[in-house]
C-alpha cells in the first residue's frame, strides 16, 4: 500500500483557493475540501482551527500573488503596476474581493503587502494619514472595478 504524503497548512489553503475558484466561496465547504484532498473533513482541523482561519489563509494566499511595489522606484509607476496586478489576481479569484479587507487576522503576505504599499507612499513624502487615505481610495476603486468586471 502506497503511503500518502502528509498534508500541510499550505496544501489545505491552496486547495481551498482552487476549490473556491471553481465552485465559488459560498459552495466551498470543509467536506468538499476534504474530498478534494482525499481526507475526512475533520482531519483538516489539524491544519486550520476553523473555517475563519481557512478564509484568513486563503486571503493571505491571494495577497501573496499581487506584485509588490519596488522600493526606490517612482511611486506612481509602482502603484500602477500594483493596481494592474491586483486586478489580474482578483480576476482569477473573484470570490476574494469581498473578503480582502474584511478579515481581522491578516497573515504575513497581507502584512507584507500593506507595508510595501504604505512604505511606497511614505517614501514619496505622503503624510501617514494621506498615505492611508490614498491606499484606501486606490483599493476601493480597484475592488469596485473588479466586482463590476466579474459580474
Beta strands, then each sheet from edge to edge (+ up, - down):
end
